[in-house]
Amino acid sequence: MKKIGLSTILVLFVALLSFSQTTITITNKTSEDLYGLYTSGTSGDLLPEDLLEVSTSADITYPEGYDCEVVITITRDVEGEEEIAYTFELDICEAETLVIYESYYLLNGTKFRYDE
């Protein structure tokens, strides 16, 4: 009886963790301002200030129950038009920090290339 009760509590705890909000701190270490951050499964720009200037950070919060595996698209301004700068896949449930550089990004301190 004790094993069933403990197992049930553990399953409920894991389920609650998977439905909690996820917040990621994103830092722009490129040489240009970034104008949009889009994630598969959402509509609209997720940047709180609609701009992520060079050497600044923003906290992005995903709601409860959001799919962990997403495609991130980051845009820049080219002559008044929004253009895709970076696209890559990310597990937002594991992510805490994301630092964007021109040719790679750091996810929780680990280096990845955009084409990986």
Secondary structure, DSSP 8 states (H G I E B T S, - for coil): -HHHHHHHHHHHHHHHHHTS-EEEEEEE-SSS-B-EEEETT--S---TTS-B-TT-EEEEEE-TT--SEEEEEEEEEETTEEEEEEEEEEETTT-SEEEE-SSEEEETTEEEETT-
